[in-house]
Amino acid sequence: MKDNRPASLDDLAPLTREVLEELKDQGKMIATAESCTGGLICAALTEIAGSSVAVDRGFVTYSNEAKTDLVGVPASLIAREGAVSKDVAIAMAEGALARSNGDISVSVTGIAGPGGGSEHKPVGTVHIAVAATGSPTQHFHCWFADHGRQSIRLETVKTALTSVLNALKAAKSH
């Protein structure tokens, strides 16, 4: 069986181009709120020439304080649920959408390792959320195999971009 894990952002270029084309076709802008990927989703998008017509901004919300300050995640929510949680991912995506000119946003928060995991949230645990104007926010709880920090981060980018693409295509079909 072929290993389907991306080894670099270059491996994600076809998917990234497809996301950007769908955004352009629909006249939509995207914003990102990234914790465990540290801006890699936005980097993948902006690596493609012409992306400025579809990319509004990226928030790197690596610390809990950044999640609160930049995208409005309540500190009490982080304290109650933990930074790596469904509710925080949703709040990040909705906050990025509200604090940008985006029509759609994606957020990621997770544990890329090698440390930081626990029994209930092992390394490779990632929460992704996609928020779009006029649609309910979608949440995805992922567990990526621990093949190292880079692998987890790239798998997160791939899954986040795929989730955005699926949301865009679903919105177009309605």
ZAKOL-707248 format. One record per residue (C-alpha): residue number from 1; chain; x, y, z. Coordinates in pm, 1 decimal. Layout:
{resi=NUM&chain=A&X=X&Y=Y&Z=Z};
...
This chain:
{resi=1&chain=A&X=0.0&Y=0.0&Z=0.0};
{resi=2&chain=A&X=132.7&Y=342.4&Z=-99.6};
{resi=3&chain=A&X=207.6&Y=589.2&Z=176.9};
{resi=4&chain=A&X=-22.5&Y=884.6&Z=108.8};
{resi=5&chain=A&X=132.0&Y=1121.6&Z=363.8};
{resi=6&chain=A&X=264.2&Y=1450.2&Z=225.2};
{resi=7&chain=A&X=636.9&Y=1496.7&Z=281.0};
{resi=8&chain=A&X=634.0&Y=1871.8&Z=214.6};
{resi=9&chain=A&X=403.8&Y=2160.4&Z=128.8};
{resi=10&chain=A&X=500.6&Y=2102.3&Z=-236.6};
{resi=11&chain=A&X=315.7&Y=1769.3&Z=-219.7};
{resi=12&chain=A&X=0.7&Y=1965.0&Z=-132.9};
{resi=13&chain=A&X=28.0&Y=2210.3&Z=-425.3};
{resi=14&chain=A&X=-237.3&Y=2038.8&Z=-644.4};
{resi=15&chain=A&X=-489.2&Y=2037.3&Z=-357.9};
{resi=16&chain=A&X=-399.4&Y=2395.6&Z=-267.4};
{resi=17&chain=A&X=-449.2&Y=2508.7&Z=-627.6};
{resi=18&chain=A&X=-789.1&Y=2337.6&Z=-633.7};
{resi=19&chain=A&X=-894.9&Y=2518.6&Z=-313.7};
{resi=20&chain=A&X=-779.8&Y=2852.1&Z=-454.6};
{resi=21&chain=A&X=-958.2&Y=2793.4&Z=-786.3};
{resi=22&chain=A&X=-1281.7&Y=2709.3&Z=-604.9};
{resi=23&chain=A&X=-1248.0&Y=3021.9&Z=-389.7};
{resi=24&chain=A&X=-1182.5&Y=3235.2&Z=-700.4};
{resi=25&chain=A&X=-1470.8&Y=3075.4&Z=-894.1};
{resi=26&chain=A&X=-1707.4&Y=3157.2&Z=-609.1};
{resi=27&chain=A&X=-1560.5&Y=3502.3&Z=-547.0};
{resi=28&chain=A&X=-1480.2&Y=3411.6&Z=-186.9};
{resi=29&chain=A&X=-1196.1&Y=3496.0&Z=48.7};
{resi=30&chain=A&X=-1046.6&Y=3270.0&Z=315.6};
{resi=31&chain=A&X=-896.6&Y=3336.3&Z=657.2};
{resi=32&chain=A&X=-704.4&Y=3087.5&Z=869.6};
{resi=33&chain=A&X=-656.6&Y=3051.4&Z=1245.8};
{resi=34&chain=A&X=-370.2&Y=2812.8&Z=1312.5};
{resi=35&chain=A&X=-219.2&Y=2673.5&Z=1625.8};
{resi=36&chain=A&X=-34.6&Y=2343.9&Z=1573.8};
{resi=37&chain=A&X=45.4&Y=2425.6&Z=1209.4};
{resi=38&chain=A&X=190.2&Y=2767.1&Z=1294.4};
{resi=39&chain=A&X=77.9&Y=2926.4&Z=968.2};
{resi=40&chain=A&X=147.4&Y=2638.6&Z=728.5};
{resi=41&chain=A&X=-205.4&Y=2644.8&Z=582.2};
{resi=42&chain=A&X=-174.3&Y=3011.4&Z=495.6};
{resi=43&chain=A&X=180.6&Y=2949.5&Z=370.1};
{resi=44&chain=A&X=57.5&Y=2672.7&Z=139.3};
{resi=45&chain=A&X=-215.3&Y=2899.1&Z=2.9};
{resi=46&chain=A&X=9.1&Y=3201.5&Z=-47.2};
{resi=47&chain=A&X=282.6&Y=2991.7&Z=-210.5};
{resi=48&chain=A&X=59.0&Y=2987.3&Z=-520.5};
{resi=49&chain=A&X=87.6&Y=3294.8&Z=-744.9};
{resi=50&chain=A&X=-234.9&Y=3493.5&Z=-762.1};
{resi=51&chain=A&X=-356.9&Y=3375.5&Z=-422.7};
{resi=52&chain=A&X=-413.0&Y=3733.3&Z=-306.2};
{resi=53&chain=A&X=-754.2&Y=3736.3&Z=-476.8};
{resi=54&chain=A&X=-871.0&Y=3457.5&Z=-244.6};
{resi=55&chain=A&X=-662.0&Y=3480.9&Z=76.1};
{resi=56&chain=A&X=-756.3&Y=3755.2&Z=321.0};
{resi=57&chain=A&X=-537.5&Y=3678.9&Z=623.0};
{resi=58&chain=A&X=-394.8&Y=3418.6&Z=853.3};
{resi=59&chain=A&X=-391.0&Y=3427.9&Z=1232.3};
{resi=60&chain=A&X=-114.9&Y=3229.3&Z=1401.6};
{resi=61&chain=A&X=-271.8&Y=3158.9&Z=1738.4};
{resi=62&chain=A&X=-9.2&Y=2932.0&Z=1885.3};
{resi=63&chain=A&X=-45.9&Y=3044.6&Z=2246.1};
{resi=64&chain=A&X=-365.6&Y=3048.4&Z=2447.3};
{resi=65&chain=A&X=-328.2&Y=3425.9&Z=2480.1};
{resi=66&chain=A&X=-310.4&Y=3460.7&Z=2100.8};
{resi=67&chain=A&X=-628.3&Y=3255.5&Z=2063.2};
{resi=68&chain=A&X=-800.2&Y=3502.5&Z=2296.3};
{resi=69&chain=A&X=-640.6&Y=3824.3&Z=2170.0};
{resi=70&chain=A&X=-647.3&Y=3759.4&Z=1795.1};
{resi=71&chain=A&X=-963.5&Y=3557.8&Z=1733.1};
{resi=72&chain=A&X=-1163.4&Y=3612.1&Z=2051.4};
{resi=73&chain=A&X=-1163.2&Y=3265.0&Z=2205.0};
{resi=74&chain=A&X=-1278.3&Y=3314.5&Z=2564.2};
{resi=75&chain=A&X=-1000.8&Y=3235.3&Z=2811.9};
{resi=76&chain=A&X=-1262.7&Y=3060.0&Z=3024.7};
{resi=77&chain=A&X=-1340.2&Y=2822.1&Z=2735.6};
{resi=78&chain=A&X=-972.1&Y=2733.0&Z=2698.0};
{resi=79&chain=A&X=-942.9&Y=2681.9&Z=3074.2};
{resi=80&chain=A&X=-1252.1&Y=2458.4&Z=3080.4};
{resi=81&chain=A&X=-1205.6&Y=2252.0&Z=2760.6};
{resi=82&chain=A&X=-833.0&Y=2282.0&Z=2690.3};
{resi=83&chain=A&X=-677.4&Y=2448.8&Z=2386.5};
{resi=84&chain=A&X=-697.6&Y=2123.0&Z=2190.8};
{resi=85&chain=A&X=-1073.2&Y=2072.5&Z=2182.7};
{resi=86&chain=A&X=-1377.3&Y=2085.7&Z=1957.8};
{resi=87&chain=A&X=-1517.5&Y=2399.1&Z=2118.5};
{resi=88&chain=A&X=-1190.3&Y=2591.7&Z=2092.1};
{resi=89&chain=A&X=-1145.7&Y=2492.1&Z=1724.8};
{resi=90&chain=A&X=-1499.9&Y=2612.1&Z=1650.4};
{resi=91&chain=A&X=-1444.8&Y=2937.5&Z=1841.2};
{resi=92&chain=A&X=-1117.8&Y=2992.4&Z=1652.1};
{resi=93&chain=A&X=-1282.1&Y=2943.4&Z=1311.4};
{resi=94&chain=A&X=-1579.4&Y=3161.9&Z=1397.4};
{resi=95&chain=A&X=-1351.6&Y=3427.1&Z=1546.9};
{resi=96&chain=A&X=-1129.1&Y=3430.2&Z=1237.5};
{resi=97&chain=A&X=-1435.3&Y=3469.7&Z=1018.1};
{resi=98&chain=A&X=-1569.4&Y=3754.8&Z=1233.4};
{resi=99&chain=A&X=-1232.5&Y=3934.6&Z=1248.7};
{resi=100&chain=A&X=-1151.9&Y=3917.9&Z=878.8};
{resi=101&chain=A&X=-1294.3&Y=3991.4&Z=537.9};
{resi=102&chain=A&X=-1319.9&Y=3619.7&Z=474.8};
{resi=103&chain=A&X=-1628.9&Y=3435.7&Z=358.9};
{resi=104&chain=A&X=-1487.7&Y=3108.2&Z=490.9};
{resi=105&chain=A&X=-1229.8&Y=3025.3&Z=755.1};
{resi=106&chain=A&X=-1047.0&Y=2719.8&Z=877.8};
{resi=107&chain=A&X=-892.4&Y=2664.1&Z=1218.7};
{resi=108&chain=A&X=-664.2&Y=2396.4&Z=1354.9};
{resi=109&chain=A&X=-554.8&Y=2316.2&Z=1707.6};
{resi=110&chain=A&X=-372.9&Y=2002.5&Z=1806.3};
{resi=111&chain=A&X=-74.1&Y=1818.8&Z=1947.9};
{resi=112&chain=A&X=201.6&Y=1775.6&Z=1690.6};
{resi=113&chain=A&X=453.6&Y=1632.0&Z=1936.2};
{resi=114&chain=A&X=690.0&Y=1492.1&Z=2011.0};
{resi=115&chain=A&X=577.1&Y=1581.0&Z=2363.5};
{resi=116&chain=A&X=262.1&Y=1736.2&Z=2501.0};
{resi=117&chain=A&X=28.5&Y=1443.1&Z=2457.2};
{resi=118&chain=A&X=-172.5&Y=1268.3&Z=2726.0};
{resi=119&chain=A&X=-380.9&Y=954.5&Z=2760.7};
{resi=120&chain=A&X=-694.8&Y=1141.6&Z=2650.6};
{resi=121&chain=A&X=-521.8&Y=1366.2&Z=2396.1};
{resi=122&chain=A&X=-226.0&Y=1175.1&Z=2251.5};
{resi=123&chain=A&X=25.0&Y=1321.2&Z=2008.3};
{resi=124&chain=A&X=-154.2&Y=1338.7&Z=1672.6};
{resi=125&chain=A&X=-484.8&Y=1462.2&Z=1816.5};
{resi=126&chain=A&X=-609.3&Y=1753.5&Z=1605.2};
{resi=127&chain=A&X=-934.8&Y=1950.0&Z=1591.2};
{resi=128&chain=A&X=-1023.0&Y=2128.4&Z=1267.5};
{resi=129&chain=A&X=-1317.8&Y=2362.5&Z=1215.0};
{resi=130&chain=A&X=-1452.9&Y=2531.2&Z=902.6};
{resi=131&chain=A&X=-1679.3&Y=2833.4&Z=939.9};
{resi=132&chain=A&X=-1855.1&Y=2994.5&Z=645.0};
{resi=133&chain=A&X=-2093.8&Y=3284.0&Z=617.0};
{resi=134&chain=A&X=-2449.5&Y=3151.7&Z=620.2};
{resi=135&chain=A&X=-2357.3&Y=2790.9&Z=707.5};
{resi=136&chain=A&X=-2322.1&Y=2596.5&Z=1031.4};
{resi=137&chain=A&X=-1962.4&Y=2555.0&Z=1145.8};
{resi=138&chain=A&X=-1819.3&Y=2210.9&Z=1073.4};
{resi=139&chain=A&X=-1588.0&Y=2027.0&Z=1311.8};
{resi=140&chain=A&X=-1348.7&Y=1739.8&Z=1245.5};
{resi=141&chain=A&X=-1173.4&Y=1545.1&Z=1521.9};
{resi=142&chain=A&X=-863.4&Y=1378.1&Z=1378.1};
{resi=143&chain=A&X=-608.4&Y=1133.8&Z=1509.7};
{resi=144&chain=A&X=-298.1&Y=1125.0&Z=1293.6};
{resi=145&chain=A&X=-40.5&Y=850.4&Z=1337.1};
{resi=146&chain=A&X=267.1&Y=975.9&Z=1517.8};
{resi=147&chain=A&X=519.4&Y=962.9&Z=1234.3};
{resi=148&chain=A&X=683.8&Y=1275.1&Z=1373.2};
{resi=149&chain=A&X=598.7&Y=1641.3&Z=1413.1};
{resi=150&chain=A&X=635.0&Y=1735.4&Z=1045.3};
{resi=151&chain=A&X=412.1&Y=1448.9&Z=935.7};
{resi=152&chain=A&X=134.7&Y=1546.2&Z=1179.1};
{resi=153&chain=A&X=151.5&Y=1910.7&Z=1075.0};
{resi=154&chain=A&X=141.6&Y=1830.2&Z=703.5};
{resi=155&chain=A&X=-144.6&Y=1581.9&Z=748.4};
{resi=156&chain=A&X=-329.5&Y=1856.7&Z=935.2};
{resi=157&chain=A&X=-275.8&Y=2101.9&Z=648.6};
{resi=158&chain=A&X=-394.2&Y=1840.5&Z=396.4};
{resi=159&chain=A&X=-706.7&Y=1759.6&Z=597.5};
{resi=160&chain=A&X=-784.1&Y=2127.5&Z=661.8};
{resi=161&chain=A&X=-755.0&Y=2215.4&Z=291.8};
{resi=162&chain=A&X=-967.3&Y=1914.4&Z=195.5};
{resi=163&chain=A&X=-1230.7&Y=2020.8&Z=450.5};
{resi=164&chain=A&X=-1238.3&Y=2373.2&Z=305.6};
{resi=165&chain=A&X=-1268.3&Y=2237.1&Z=-48.9};
{resi=166&chain=A&X=-1555.4&Y=2007.5&Z=51.8};
{resi=167&chain=A&X=-1735.2&Y=2294.1&Z=226.1};
{resi=168&chain=A&X=-1695.9&Y=2517.2&Z=-78.3};
{resi=169&chain=A&X=-1827.2&Y=2249.4&Z=-313.6};
{resi=170&chain=A&X=-2120.3&Y=2175.8&Z=-81.9};
{resi=171&chain=A&X=-2211.6&Y=2544.7&Z=-63.7};
{resi=172&chain=A&X=-2199.2&Y=2570.6&Z=-443.0};
{resi=173&chain=A&X=-2436.9&Y=2277.0&Z=-487.2};
{resi=174&chain=A&X=-2707.3&Y=2434.4&Z=-268.7};
